[in-house]
């Protein structure tokens, strides 16, 4: 799944990290398989490649989910094109994402 995300945790997001993805009523374990460009939230242009994502930063990512997830791009279907990511330990929401 390719998405644009906003990171909302003090602990940085890094490639290889595991999380729970909640998409609608479905929850699936996931792993960050790639972290691409940091996104300028005003212009929505890619700024630079990053190795990790820090609090309140927005970037393009690739996620691999443990079970099949049926989704639409956010631009086509807002209700089925968004998700949240939960910390496996605390169940706190640590990211919101828009599927591309």
C-alpha positions as CSV (number, residue, x, y, z in Angstrom):
1,X,0.0,0.0,0.0
2,X,1.4,3.4,-1.0
3,X,0.3,6.3,1.1
4,X,1.0,9.8,2.3
5,X,1.2,9.9,6.1
6,X,1.4,12.4,8.9
7,X,3.5,11.0,11.8
8,X,2.1,11.8,15.3
9,X,4.5,10.0,17.7
10,X,7.6,11.3,19.5
11,X,9.4,8.1,18.5
12,X,10.6,8.3,14.8
13,X,9.2,6.1,12.1
14,X,11.8,4.0,10.4
15,X,11.8,1.5,7.6
16,X,11.3,-2.1,9.0
17,X,9.1,-0.9,12.0
18,X,5.9,-2.8,12.7
19,X,2.6,-1.3,13.5
20,X,-1.2,-2.0,13.4
21,X,-3.1,-0.5,10.5
22,X,-6.7,0.2,11.1
23,X,-8.6,0.6,7.8
24,X,-12.4,1.0,8.5
25,X,-13.3,-1.8,10.9
26,X,-10.3,-4.0,9.9
27,X,-7.1,-4.1,11.8
28,X,-3.9,-5.7,10.4
29,X,-0.3,-5.9,11.4
30,X,1.9,-4.0,9.0
31,X,5.5,-3.2,8.3
32,X,7.0,0.0,6.8
33,X,8.7,-1.3,3.7
34,X,9.9,2.1,2.2
35,X,10.0,5.7,3.3
36,X,10.2,8.1,0.4
37,X,10.0,11.9,0.2
38,X,9.3,14.4,3.0
39,X,6.2,16.4,1.8
40,X,5.8,20.2,2.1
41,X,2.3,20.4,3.7
42,X,1.6,23.9,2.1
43,X,2.5,23.1,-1.5
44,X,2.3,19.2,-1.3
45,X,5.6,19.0,-3.2
46,X,8.2,16.5,-2.3
47,X,11.1,18.2,-0.5
48,X,13.8,15.5,0.0
49,X,14.4,11.9,0.7
50,X,14.4,10.9,4.4
51,X,15.7,8.0,6.4
52,X,13.2,8.5,9.3
53,X,10.1,10.5,10.0
54,X,9.8,12.6,13.1
55,X,6.8,14.1,15.0
56,X,4.4,16.1,12.7
57,X,6.3,15.4,9.5
58,X,4.5,14.2,6.4
59,X,6.0,11.8,3.9
60,X,5.2,9.2,1.3
61,X,5.6,5.6,2.5
62,X,5.0,2.0,1.4
63,X,3.3,-0.4,3.9
64,X,3.0,-4.1,3.7
65,X,0.0,-5.6,5.6
66,X,-0.2,-9.1,7.0
67,X,-3.6,-9.6,5.5
68,X,-5.2,-8.4,2.3
69,X,-6.6,-4.9,2.5
70,X,-9.3,-3.7,0.0
71,X,-9.0,0.0,-0.5
72,X,-9.5,2.9,-3.0
73,X,-7.2,5.8,-3.6
74,X,-8.2,8.7,-1.3
75,X,-8.8,11.0,-4.3
76,X,-11.5,8.6,-5.5
77,X,-13.1,7.5,-2.3
78,X,-12.3,9.4,0.9
79,X,-14.1,6.9,3.2
80,X,-12.2,3.9,1.9
81,X,-8.9,5.7,1.1
82,X,-7.8,6.7,4.6
83,X,-6.4,4.7,7.6
84,X,-4.8,5.2,11.0
85,X,-1.8,3.4,12.4
86,X,-1.8,2.2,16.0
87,X,1.1,1.5,18.3
88,X,1.1,-2.3,19.0
89,X,2.1,-1.8,22.7
90,X,-0.2,1.1,23.7
91,X,-2.9,1.1,21.0
92,X,-2.4,4.8,20.7
93,X,-3.0,6.5,17.3
94,X,0.5,7.4,16.0
95,X,-0.2,8.1,12.3
96,X,-2.9,9.0,9.8
97,X,-2.6,8.1,6.2
98,X,-4.1,8.8,2.8
99,X,-3.8,6.0,0.2
100,X,-2.5,7.0,-3.2
